[in-house]
Amino acid sequence: MILRLLSDRRDDLVAERTRTLSRLHVLLAPGGATRELPAARAAALLRQTHPITVVDVERKRIARELLADVRRLDRQIKTASQATRTAIRAHGTTLAQVFGVGPVLAAKLLGQAGDVTRFPDRDHFASSTGTAPVEASSGDVRRHRLNRGGNRQLNTALHLIAGCQIRDPSPGQAYYRRKLAQATTPEEARRSLKRHLANVIYSHLSSDHRHRTRGC
């Protein structure tokens, strides 16, 4: 599926950019570089750097090459993001109606989920995302532990959506607060929200599939 290809490509570019910035940070750390190192800041530090030794000269040369790599990757990520937005518009998915889901996350969800009809119901979908909690009760205390199985890409996408909804006024924030009021821990409340969001995502995927099948 094209959406999975686009999503994976963008993820690869972002990961490569992160690795390149880490290497650049190591080279510029003596000049006062912080962990948050955008290309413009790195360029400013390079302009302020005046090599003294042969090692310093080589360090600055390599840093310039890495900075050029970062700028190239920034352009590629921008292009990949635009291609993703275009593909999502063409797909016509309703996932963007979910608070916290933009084109990038929508592409990841669609690409990783694939054909939604392969899931018999929402419980199977939740299990595939690793959001169906595993019961770990003891005596009269009912507890659930994290499910380490499932598609980690889908799980990560749901984690990001949950974090966005918890942070900002949204249906998810209200849901999260209700769970906290029931004496659950923040971790348990977040896991519960992710399970709820898996149901929401499954509902949209199923609805979109029925809509396309009817040819509307």
Beta strands, then each sheet from edge to edge (+ up, - down):
strand 1: 134-135
strand 2: 144-145
sheet 1: 1+ 2-
end
